[in-house]
């Protein structure tokens, strides 16, 4: 598993505020990709790509409300 962490600035969070935050990207040996954005203030945007080609996408606002929760390309 390899992980990269990147600090970003001035990105629009799930709630529409422009904030800084951190992005984590992980890959495991099966080529499953996690791409997670954690915005300052608490919003999160999380994307997982699976080796069968399906992709899940979750967007959670800083107050915990789930704005998006989907699985694309499920076999
Ligand atoms: Zn927010």
PDB file of the backbone (N, CA, C, O) and the ligand in Angstrom, with CONECT records:
HET     ZN  A 101       1
ATOM      1  N   UNK A   1       0.855  -1.188   0.000  1.00  0.00           N
ATOM      2  CA  UNK A   1       0.000   0.000   0.000  1.00  0.00           C
ATOM      3  C   UNK A   1       0.889   1.235   0.000  1.00  0.00           C
ATOM      4  O   UNK A   1       1.810   1.342   0.810  1.00  0.00           O
ATOM      5  N   UNK A   2       0.622   2.143  -0.885  1.00  0.00           N
ATOM      6  CA  UNK A   2       1.350   3.400  -0.830  1.00  0.00           C
ATOM      7  C   UNK A   2       0.349   4.538  -0.666  1.00  0.00           C
ATOM      8  O   UNK A   2      -0.752   4.502  -1.217  1.00  0.00           O
ATOM      9  N   UNK A   3       0.739   5.516   0.079  1.00  0.00           N
ATOM     10  CA  UNK A   3      -0.150   6.619   0.407  1.00  0.00           C
ATOM     11  C   UNK A   3       0.558   7.927   0.095  1.00  0.00           C
ATOM     12  O   UNK A   3       1.743   8.089   0.386  1.00  0.00           O
ATOM     13  N   UNK A   4      -0.158   8.833  -0.484  1.00  0.00           N
ATOM     14  CA  UNK A   4       0.376  10.187  -0.587  1.00  0.00           C
ATOM     15  C   UNK A   4      -0.602  11.139   0.075  1.00  0.00           C
ATOM     16  O   UNK A   4      -1.818  10.972  -0.015  1.00  0.00           O
ATOM     17  N   UNK A   5      -0.063  12.112   0.724  1.00  0.00           N
ATOM     18  CA  UNK A   5      -0.848  13.150   1.378  1.00  0.00           C
ATOM     19  C   UNK A   5      -0.436  14.482   0.782  1.00  0.00           C
ATOM     20  O   UNK A   5       0.748  14.811   0.711  1.00  0.00           O
ATOM     21  N   UNK A   6      -1.414  15.228   0.365  1.00  0.00           N
ATOM     22  CA  UNK A   6      -1.126  16.533  -0.227  1.00  0.00           C
ATOM     23  C   UNK A   6      -1.976  17.577   0.455  1.00  0.00           C
ATOM     24  O   UNK A   6      -3.161  17.360   0.709  1.00  0.00           O
ATOM     25  N   UNK A   7      -1.385  18.682   0.743  1.00  0.00           N
ATOM     26  CA  UNK A   7      -2.111  19.813   1.311  1.00  0.00           C
ATOM     27  C   UNK A   7      -2.622  20.660   0.143  1.00  0.00           C
ATOM     28  O   UNK A   7      -1.870  20.962  -0.783  1.00  0.00           O
ATOM     29  N   UNK A   8      -3.895  21.041   0.189  1.00  0.00           N
ATOM     30  CA  UNK A   8      -4.390  21.935  -0.865  1.00  0.00           C
ATOM     31  C   UNK A   8      -4.971  23.196  -0.238  1.00  0.00           C
ATOM     32  O   UNK A   8      -5.291  23.226   0.950  1.00  0.00           O
ATOM     33  N   UNK A   9      -5.100  24.212  -1.042  1.00  0.00           N
ATOM     34  CA  UNK A   9      -5.629  25.487  -0.551  1.00  0.00           C
ATOM     35  C   UNK A   9      -6.702  25.979  -1.507  1.00  0.00           C
ATOM     36  O   UNK A   9      -6.684  25.692  -2.704  1.00  0.00           O
ATOM     37  N   UNK A  10      -7.641  26.733  -0.937  1.00  0.00           N
ATOM     38  CA  UNK A  10      -8.658  27.426  -1.738  1.00  0.00           C
ATOM     39  C   UNK A  10      -9.444  26.494  -2.649  1.00  0.00           C
ATOM     40  O   UNK A  10      -9.592  26.751  -3.844  1.00  0.00           O
ATOM     41  N   UNK A  11      -9.946  25.410  -2.068  1.00  0.00           N
ATOM     42  CA  UNK A  11     -10.814  24.517  -2.824  1.00  0.00           C
ATOM     43  C   UNK A  11     -12.234  24.647  -2.287  1.00  0.00           C
ATOM     44  O   UNK A  11     -12.438  24.897  -1.099  1.00  0.00           O
ATOM     45  N   UNK A  12     -13.199  24.476  -3.164  1.00  0.00           N
ATOM     46  CA  UNK A  12     -14.584  24.571  -2.731  1.00  0.00           C
ATOM     47  C   UNK A  12     -15.004  23.264  -2.075  1.00  0.00           C
ATOM     48  O   UNK A  12     -14.979  22.203  -2.698  1.00  0.00           O
ATOM     49  N   UNK A  13     -15.387  23.357  -0.818  1.00  0.00           N
ATOM     50  CA  UNK A  13     -15.824  22.170  -0.074  1.00  0.00           C
ATOM     51  C   UNK A  13     -17.262  21.824  -0.436  1.00  0.00           C
ATOM     52  O   UNK A  13     -17.919  22.540  -1.192  1.00  0.00           O
ATOM     53  N   UNK A  14     -17.739  20.707   0.121  1.00  0.00           N
ATOM     54  CA  UNK A  14     -19.081  20.218  -0.195  1.00  0.00           C
ATOM     55  C   UNK A  14     -20.164  21.224   0.148  1.00  0.00           C
ATOM     56  O   UNK A  14     -21.226  21.230  -0.476  1.00  0.00           O
ATOM     57  N   UNK A  15     -19.909  22.072   1.129  1.00  0.00           N
ATOM     58  CA  UNK A  15     -20.917  23.046   1.540  1.00  0.00           C
ATOM     59  C   UNK A  15     -20.811  24.344   0.764  1.00  0.00           C
ATOM     60  O   UNK A  15     -21.619  25.252   0.961  1.00  0.00           O
ATOM     61  N   UNK A  16     -19.816  24.444  -0.123  1.00  0.00           N
ATOM     62  CA  UNK A  16     -19.704  25.636  -0.943  1.00  0.00           C
ATOM     63  C   UNK A  16     -18.687  26.644  -0.431  1.00  0.00           C
ATOM     64  O   UNK A  16     -18.357  27.606  -1.123  1.00  0.00           O
ATOM     65  N   UNK A  17     -18.190  26.423   0.786  1.00  0.00           N
ATOM     66  CA  UNK A  17     -17.167  27.330   1.296  1.00  0.00           C
ATOM     67  C   UNK A  17     -15.824  27.008   0.655  1.00  0.00           C
ATOM     68  O   UNK A  17     -15.536  25.850   0.354  1.00  0.00           O
ATOM     69  N   UNK A  18     -15.021  28.010   0.451  1.00  0.00           N
ATOM     70  CA  UNK A  18     -13.686  27.810  -0.111  1.00  0.00           C
ATOM     71  C   UNK A  18     -12.707  27.741   1.048  1.00  0.00           C
ATOM     72  O   UNK A  18     -12.515  28.708   1.785  1.00  0.00           O
ATOM     73  N   UNK A  19     -12.101  26.588   1.187  1.00  0.00           N
ATOM     74  CA  UNK A  19     -11.239  26.332   2.357  1.00  0.00           C
ATOM     75  C   UNK A  19      -9.989  25.563   1.911  1.00  0.00           C
ATOM     76  O   UNK A  19      -9.869  25.141   0.761  1.00  0.00           O
ATOM     77  N   UNK A  20      -9.079  25.400   2.848  1.00  0.00           N
ATOM     78  CA  UNK A  20      -7.911  24.549   2.653  1.00  0.00           C
ATOM     79  C   UNK A  20      -8.248  23.139   3.122  1.00  0.00           C
ATOM     80  O   UNK A  20      -9.297  22.904   3.722  1.00  0.00           O
ATOM     81  N   UNK A  21      -7.358  22.218   2.844  1.00  0.00           N
ATOM     82  CA  UNK A  21      -7.594  20.872   3.341  1.00  0.00           C
ATOM     83  C   UNK A  21      -6.479  19.945   2.939  1.00  0.00           C
ATOM     84  O   UNK A  21      -5.415  20.376   2.492  1.00  0.00           O
ATOM     85  N   UNK A  22      -6.739  18.644   3.105  1.00  0.00           N
ATOM     86  CA  UNK A  22      -5.750  17.635   2.784  1.00  0.00           C
ATOM     87  C   UNK A  22      -6.351  16.548   1.929  1.00  0.00           C
ATOM     88  O   UNK A  22      -7.519  16.188   2.079  1.00  0.00           O
ATOM     89  N   UNK A  23      -5.540  16.034   1.034  1.00  0.00           N
ATOM     90  CA  UNK A  23      -5.966  14.968   0.140  1.00  0.00           C
ATOM     91  C   UNK A  23      -5.088  13.751   0.388  1.00  0.00           C
ATOM     92  O   UNK A  23      -3.861  13.846   0.402  1.00  0.00           O
ATOM     93  N   UNK A  24      -5.733  12.609   0.584  1.00  0.00           N
ATOM     94  CA  UNK A  24      -5.013  11.354   0.779  1.00  0.00           C
ATOM     95  C   UNK A  24      -5.318  10.444  -0.399  1.00  0.00           C
ATOM     96  O   UNK A  24      -6.471  10.268  -0.794  1.00  0.00           O
ATOM     97  N   UNK A  25      -4.277   9.883  -0.937  1.00  0.00           N
ATOM     98  CA  UNK A  25      -4.472   8.884  -1.994  1.00  0.00           C
ATOM     99  C   UNK A  25      -3.722   7.613  -1.601  1.00  0.00           C
ATOM    100  O   UNK A  25      -2.545   7.645  -1.243  1.00  0.00           O
ATOM    101  N   UNK A  26      -4.434   6.509  -1.677  1.00  0.00           N
ATOM    102  CA  UNK A  26      -3.873   5.199  -1.328  1.00  0.00           C
ATOM    103  C   UNK A  26      -4.073   4.240  -2.486  1.00  0.00           C
ATOM    104  O   UNK A  26      -5.078   4.296  -3.195  1.00  0.00           O
ATOM    105  N   UNK A  27      -3.118   3.375  -2.663  1.00  0.00           N
ATOM    106  CA  UNK A  27      -3.303   2.267  -3.591  1.00  0.00           C
ATOM    107  C   UNK A  27      -2.928   1.002  -2.873  1.00  0.00           C
ATOM    108  O   UNK A  27      -1.939   0.976  -2.141  1.00  0.00           O
ATOM    109  N   UNK A  28      -3.688  -0.040  -3.063  1.00  0.00           N
ATOM    110  CA  UNK A  28      -3.224  -1.302  -2.501  1.00  0.00           C
ATOM    111  C   UNK A  28      -2.783  -2.217  -3.631  1.00  0.00           C
ATOM    112  O   UNK A  28      -2.832  -1.840  -4.802  1.00  0.00           O
ATOM    113  N   UNK A  29      -2.353  -3.415  -3.276  1.00  0.00           N
ATOM    114  CA  UNK A  29      -1.735  -4.299  -4.261  1.00  0.00           C
ATOM    115  C   UNK A  29      -2.728  -4.787  -5.312  1.00  0.00           C
ATOM    116  O   UNK A  29      -2.320  -5.301  -6.353  1.00  0.00           O
ATOM    117  N   UNK A  30      -4.016  -4.634  -5.055  1.00  0.00           N
ATOM    118  CA  UNK A  30      -5.016  -5.024  -6.050  1.00  0.00           C
ATOM    119  C   UNK A  30      -5.463  -3.843  -6.901  1.00  0.00           C
ATOM    120  O   UNK A  30      -6.482  -3.916  -7.588  1.00  0.00           O
ATOM    121  N   UNK A  31      -4.703  -2.762  -6.855  1.00  0.00           N
ATOM    122  CA  UNK A  31      -5.015  -1.573  -7.640  1.00  0.00           C
ATOM    123  C   UNK A  31      -6.331  -0.940  -7.234  1.00  0.00           C
ATOM    124  O   UNK A  31      -7.025  -0.343  -8.057  1.00  0.00           O
ATOM    125  N   UNK A  32      -6.665  -1.072  -5.975  1.00  0.00           N
ATOM    126  CA  UNK A  32      -7.831  -0.357  -5.471  1.00  0.00           C
ATOM    127  C   UNK A  32      -7.343   1.020  -5.043  1.00  0.00           C
ATOM    128  O   UNK A  32      -6.390   1.156  -4.275  1.00  0.00           O
ATOM    129  N   UNK A  33      -8.005   2.008  -5.548  1.00  0.00           N
ATOM    130  CA  UNK A  33      -7.591   3.387  -5.288  1.00  0.00           C
ATOM    131  C   UNK A  33      -8.567   4.059  -4.323  1.00  0.00           C
ATOM    132  O   UNK A  33      -9.784   3.969  -4.488  1.00  0.00           O
ATOM    133  N   UNK A  34      -8.025   4.718  -3.334  1.00  0.00           N
ATOM    134  CA  UNK A  34      -8.818   5.582  -2.460  1.00  0.00           C
ATOM    135  C   UNK A  34      -8.355   7.008  -2.675  1.00  0.00           C
ATOM    136  O   UNK A  34      -7.156   7.288  -2.663  1.00  0.00           O
ATOM    137  N   UNK A  35      -9.278   7.884  -2.866  1.00  0.00           N
ATOM    138  CA  UNK A  35      -8.943   9.287  -3.063  1.00  0.00           C
ATOM    139  C   UNK A  35      -9.849  10.074  -2.118  1.00  0.00           C
ATOM    140  O   UNK A  35     -11.051  10.180  -2.358  1.00  0.00           O
ATOM    141  N   UNK A  36      -9.295  10.610  -1.078  1.00  0.00           N
ATOM    142  CA  UNK A  36     -10.096  11.198  -0.002  1.00  0.00           C
ATOM    143  C   UNK A  36      -9.686  12.645   0.218  1.00  0.00           C
ATOM    144  O   UNK A  36      -8.511  12.958   0.414  1.00  0.00           O
ATOM    145  N   UNK A  37     -10.673  13.506   0.180  1.00  0.00           N
ATOM    146  CA  UNK A  37     -10.437  14.930   0.409  1.00  0.00           C
ATOM    147  C   UNK A  37     -11.058  15.296   1.748  1.00  0.00           C
ATOM    148  O   UNK A  37     -12.248  15.080   1.978  1.00  0.00           O
ATOM    149  N   UNK A  38     -10.239  15.848   2.622  1.00  0.00           N
ATOM    150  CA  UNK A  38     -10.708  16.301   3.939  1.00  0.00           C
ATOM    151  C   UNK A  38     -10.534  17.808   3.992  1.00  0.00           C
ATOM    152  O   UNK A  38      -9.417  18.323   4.026  1.00  0.00           O
ATOM    153  N   UNK A  39     -11.660  18.501   3.999  1.00  0.00           N
ATOM    154  CA  UNK A  39     -11.602  19.962   4.002  1.00  0.00           C
ATOM    155  C   UNK A  39     -11.552  20.469   5.423  1.00  0.00           C
ATOM    156  O   UNK A  39     -12.171  19.896   6.319  1.00  0.00           O
ATOM    157  N   UNK A  40     -10.819  21.536   5.627  1.00  0.00           N
ATOM    158  CA  UNK A  40     -10.849  22.207   6.926  1.00  0.00           C
ATOM    159  C   UNK A  40     -12.287  22.643   7.177  1.00  0.00           C
ATOM    160  O   UNK A  40     -12.941  23.189   6.288  1.00  0.00           O
ATOM    161  N   UNK A  41     -12.765  22.404   8.363  1.00  0.00           N
ATOM    162  CA  UNK A  41     -14.173  22.686   8.647  1.00  0.00           C
ATOM    163  C   UNK A  41     -14.978  21.415   8.739  1.00  0.00           C
ATOM    164  O   UNK A  41     -16.047  21.400   9.349  1.00  0.00           O
ATOM    165  N   UNK A  42     -14.473  20.323   8.129  1.00  0.00           N
ATOM    166  CA  UNK A  42     -15.085  19.026   8.357  1.00  0.00           C
ATOM    167  C   UNK A  42     -15.758  18.381   7.167  1.00  0.00           C
ATOM    168  O   UNK A  42     -16.161  17.221   7.265  1.00  0.00           O
ATOM    169  N   UNK A  43     -15.901  19.069   6.050  1.00  0.00           N
ATOM    170  CA  UNK A  43     -16.478  18.419   4.874  1.00  0.00           C
ATOM    171  C   UNK A  43     -15.524  17.344   4.345  1.00  0.00           C
ATOM    172  O   UNK A  43     -14.305  17.462   4.466  1.00  0.00           O
ATOM    173  N   UNK A  44     -16.109  16.288   3.751  1.00  0.00           N
ATOM    174  CA  UNK A  44     -15.286  15.216   3.207  1.00  0.00           C
ATOM    175  C   UNK A  44     -15.832  14.805   1.843  1.00  0.00           C
ATOM    176  O   UNK A  44     -17.039  14.841   1.606  1.00  0.00           O
ATOM    177  N   UNK A  45     -14.940  14.422   0.968  1.00  0.00           N
ATOM    178  CA  UNK A  45     -15.323  13.884  -0.328  1.00  0.00           C
ATOM    179  C   UNK A  45     -14.436  12.679  -0.574  1.00  0.00           C
ATOM    180  O   UNK A  45     -13.213  12.800  -0.639  1.00  0.00           O
ATOM    181  N   UNK A  46     -15.052  11.523  -0.710  1.00  0.00           N
ATOM    182  CA  UNK A  46     -14.298  10.271  -0.730  1.00  0.00           C
ATOM    183  C   UNK A  46     -14.679   9.463  -1.964  1.00  0.00           C
ATOM    184  O   UNK A  46     -15.856   9.256  -2.257  1.00  0.00           O
ATOM    185  N   UNK A  47     -13.660   9.014  -2.672  1.00  0.00           N
ATOM    186  CA  UNK A  47     -13.869   8.246  -3.888  1.00  0.00           C
ATOM    187  C   UNK A  47     -13.027   6.990  -3.793  1.00  0.00           C
ATOM    188  O   UNK A  47     -11.836   7.058  -3.490  1.00  0.00           O
ATOM    189  N   UNK A  48     -13.634   5.855  -4.049  1.00  0.00           N
ATOM    190  CA  UNK A  48     -12.910   4.589  -4.059  1.00  0.00           C
ATOM    191  C   UNK A  48     -13.114   3.926  -5.409  1.00  0.00           C
ATOM    192  O   UNK A  48     -14.238   3.826  -5.902  1.00  0.00           O
ATOM    193  N   UNK A  49     -12.035   3.482  -5.991  1.00  0.00           N
ATOM    194  CA  UNK A  49     -12.122   2.743  -7.257  1.00  0.00           C
ATOM    195  C   UNK A  49     -11.704   1.312  -6.990  1.00  0.00           C
ATOM    196  O   UNK A  49     -10.654   1.059  -6.400  1.00  0.00           O
ATOM    197  N   UNK A  50     -12.524   0.392  -7.423  1.00  0.00           N
ATOM    198  CA  UNK A  50     -12.274  -1.025  -7.176  1.00  0.00           C
ATOM    199  C   UNK A  50     -11.741  -1.693  -8.425  1.00  0.00           C
ATOM    200  O   UNK A  50     -11.894  -1.185  -9.536  1.00  0.00           O
ATOM    201  N   UNK A  51     -11.106  -2.850  -8.224  1.00  0.00           N
ATOM    202  CA  UNK A  51     -10.447  -3.505  -9.358  1.00  0.00           C
ATOM    203  C   UNK A  51     -11.428  -4.040 -10.381  1.00  0.00           C
ATOM    204  O   UNK A  51     -11.027  -4.337 -11.506  1.00  0.00           O
ATOM    205  N   UNK A  52     -12.716  -4.175 -10.031  1.00  0.00           N
ATOM    206  CA  UNK A  52     -13.695  -4.607 -11.038  1.00  0.00           C
ATOM    207  C   UNK A  52     -14.216  -3.424 -11.851  1.00  0.00           C
ATOM    208  O   UNK A  52     -15.094  -3.594 -12.696  1.00  0.00           O
ATOM    209  N   UNK A  53     -13.685  -2.237 -11.604  1.00  0.00           N
ATOM    210  CA  UNK A  53     -14.064  -1.073 -12.382  1.00  0.00           C
ATOM    211  C   UNK A  53     -15.143  -0.227 -11.739  1.00  0.00           C
ATOM    212  O   UNK A  53     -15.455   0.855 -12.237  1.00  0.00           O
ATOM    213  N   UNK A  54     -15.719  -0.697 -10.643  1.00  0.00           N
ATOM    214  CA  UNK A  54     -16.751   0.112 -10.005  1.00  0.00           C
ATOM    215  C   UNK A  54     -16.101   1.212  -9.158  1.00  0.00           C
ATOM    216  O   UNK A  54     -14.963   1.095  -8.705  1.00  0.00           O
ATOM    217  N   UNK A  55     -16.856   2.255  -8.972  1.00  0.00           N
ATOM    218  CA  UNK A  55     -16.365   3.438  -8.270  1.00  0.00           C
ATOM    219  C   UNK A  55     -17.422   3.854  -7.259  1.00  0.00           C
ATOM    220  O   UNK A  55     -18.597   3.976  -7.606  1.00  0.00           O
ATOM    221  N   UNK A  56     -17.021   4.071  -6.023  1.00  0.00           N
ATOM    222  CA  UNK A  56     -17.971   4.630  -5.063  1.00  0.00           C
ATOM    223  C   UNK A  56     -17.569   6.061  -4.761  1.00  0.00           C
ATOM    224  O   UNK A  56     -16.391   6.418  -4.775  1.00  0.00           O
ATOM    225  N   UNK A  57     -18.567   6.855  -4.493  1.00  0.00           N
ATOM    226  CA  UNK A  57     -18.344   8.276  -4.287  1.00  0.00           C
ATOM    227  C   UNK A  57     -19.236   8.723  -3.144  1.00  0.00           C
ATOM    228  O   UNK A  57     -20.454   8.548  -3.190  1.00  0.00           O
ATOM    229  N   UNK A  58     -18.629   9.299  -2.124  1.00  0.00           N
ATOM    230  CA  UNK A  58     -19.367   9.785  -0.964  1.00  0.00           C
ATOM    231  C   UNK A  58     -18.977  11.225  -0.697  1.00  0.00           C
ATOM    232  O   UNK A  58     -17.796  11.573  -0.684  1.00  0.00           O
ATOM    233  N   UNK A  59     -19.972  12.046  -0.487  1.00  0.00           N
ATOM    234  CA  UNK A  59     -19.712  13.434  -0.102  1.00  0.00           C
ATOM    235  C   UNK A  59     -20.477  13.684   1.186  1.00  0.00           C
ATOM    236  O   UNK A  59     -21.691  13.493   1.250  1.00  0.00           O
ATOM    237  N   UNK A  60     -19.750  14.114   2.212  1.00  0.00           N
ATOM    238  CA  UNK A  60     -20.348  14.368   3.516  1.00  0.00           C
ATOM    239  C   UNK A  60     -20.038  15.805   3.904  1.00  0.00           C
ATOM    240  O   UNK A  60     -18.891  16.248   3.848  1.00  0.00           O
ATOM    241  N   UNK A  61     -21.064  16.510   4.292  1.00  0.00           N
ATOM    242  CA  UNK A  61     -20.880  17.895   4.699  1.00  0.00           C
ATOM    243  C   UNK A  61     -20.346  17.953   6.126  1.00  0.00           C
ATOM    244  O   UNK A  61     -20.407  16.964   6.857  1.00  0.00           O
ATOM    245  N   UNK A  62     -19.829  19.100   6.516  1.00  0.00           N
ATOM    246  CA  UNK A  62     -19.187  19.233   7.830  1.00  0.00           C
ATOM    247  C   UNK A  62     -20.138  18.972   8.993  1.00  0.00           C
ATOM    248  O   UNK A  62     -19.678  18.658  10.090  1.00  0.00           O
ATOM    249  N   UNK A  63     -21.425  19.090   8.794  1.00  0.00           N
ATOM    250  CA  UNK A  63     -22.368  18.800   9.880  1.00  0.00           C
ATOM    251  C   UNK A  63     -22.810  17.339   9.873  1.00  0.00           C
ATOM    252  O   UNK A  63     -23.679  16.945  10.651  1.00  0.00           O
ATOM    253  N   UNK A  64     -22.211  16.538   8.994  1.00  0.00           N
ATOM    254  CA  UNK A  64     -22.496  15.112   8.987  1.00  0.00           C
ATOM    255  C   UNK A  64     -23.545  14.701   7.976  1.00  0.00           C
ATOM    256  O   UNK A  64     -23.782  13.506   7.800  1.00  0.00           O
ATOM    257  N   UNK A  65     -24.178  15.639   7.310  1.00  0.00           N
ATOM    258  CA  UNK A  65     -25.199  15.303   6.320  1.00  0.00           C
ATOM    259  C   UNK A  65     -24.539  14.684   5.079  1.00  0.00           C
ATOM    260  O   UNK A  65     -23.567  15.223   4.549  1.00  0.00           O
ATOM    261  N   UNK A  66     -25.078  13.552   4.626  1.00  0.00           N
ATOM    262  CA  UNK A  66     -24.551  12.882   3.440  1.00  0.00           C
ATOM    263  C   UNK A  66     -25.180  13.525   2.210  1.00  0.00           C
ATOM    264  O   UNK A  66     -26.396  13.474   2.028  1.00  0.00           O
ATOM    265  N   UNK A  67     -24.365  14.117   1.389  1.00  0.00           N
ATOM    266  CA  UNK A  67     -24.872  14.799   0.190  1.00  0.00           C
ATOM    267  C   UNK A  67     -24.879  13.875  -1.017  1.00  0.00           C
ATOM    268  O   UNK A  67     -25.722  13.992  -1.906  1.00  0.00           O
ATOM    269  N   UNK A  68     -23.918  12.951  -1.030  1.00  0.00           N
ATOM    270  CA  UNK A  68     -23.857  11.999  -2.141  1.00  0.00           C
ATOM    271  C   UNK A  68     -23.354  10.684  -1.598  1.00  0.00           C
ATOM    272  O   UNK A  68     -22.437  10.642  -0.778  1.00  0.00           O
ATOM    273  N   UNK A  69     -23.969   9.606  -2.067  1.00  0.00           N
ATOM    274  CA  UNK A  69     -23.541   8.280  -1.662  1.00  0.00           C
ATOM    275  C   UNK A  69     -23.916   7.362  -2.821  1.00  0.00           C
ATOM    276  O   UNK A  69     -25.053   6.900  -2.922  1.00  0.00           O
ATOM    277  N   UNK A  70     -22.952   7.108  -3.686  1.00  0.00           N
ATOM    278  CA  UNK A  70     -23.309   6.354  -4.876  1.00  0.00           C
ATOM    279  C   UNK A  70     -22.216   5.361  -5.226  1.00  0.00           C
ATOM    280  O   UNK A  70     -21.048   5.524  -4.872  1.00  0.00           O
ATOM    281  N   UNK A  71     -22.643   4.325  -5.935  1.00  0.00           N
ATOM    282  CA  UNK A  71     -21.738   3.325  -6.431  1.00  0.00           C
ATOM    283  C   UNK A  71     -21.993   3.218  -7.924  1.00  0.00           C
ATOM    284  O   UNK A  71     -23.094   2.889  -8.366  1.00  0.00           O
ATOM    285  N   UNK A  72     -20.947   3.503  -8.689  1.00  0.00           N
ATOM    286  CA  UNK A  72     -21.076   3.581 -10.140  1.00  0.00           C
ATOM    287  C   UNK A  72     -20.447   2.353 -10.749  1.00  0.00           C
ATOM    288  O   UNK A  72     -19.341   1.964 -10.373  1.00  0.00           O
ATOM    289  N   UNK A  73     -21.138   1.741 -11.684  1.00  0.00           N
ATOM    290  CA  UNK A  73     -20.539   0.645 -12.430  1.00  0.00           C
ATOM    291  C   UNK A  73     -20.513  -0.669 -11.692  1.00  0.00           C
ATOM    292  O   UNK A  73     -19.662  -1.518 -11.957  1.00  0.00           O
ATOM    293  N   UNK A  74     -21.435  -0.846 -10.767  1.00  0.00           N
ATOM    294  CA  UNK A  74     -21.492  -2.090 -10.032  1.00  0.00           C
ATOM    295  C   UNK A  74     -21.810  -3.235 -10.997  1.00  0.00           C
ATOM    296  O   UNK A  74     -22.708  -3.124 -11.833  1.00  0.00           O
ATOM    297  N   UNK A  75     -21.065  -4.330 -10.872  1.00  0.00           N
ATOM    298  CA  UNK A  75     -21.219  -5.440 -11.822  1.00  0.00           C
ATOM    299  C   UNK A  75     -22.336  -6.358 -11.370  1.00  0.00           C
ATOM    300  O   UNK A  75     -22.624  -7.354 -12.034  1.00  0.00           O
TER     301      UNK A  75
HETATM  302 ZN    ZN A 101     -18.155  22.640   5.037  1.00  0.00          ZN
END
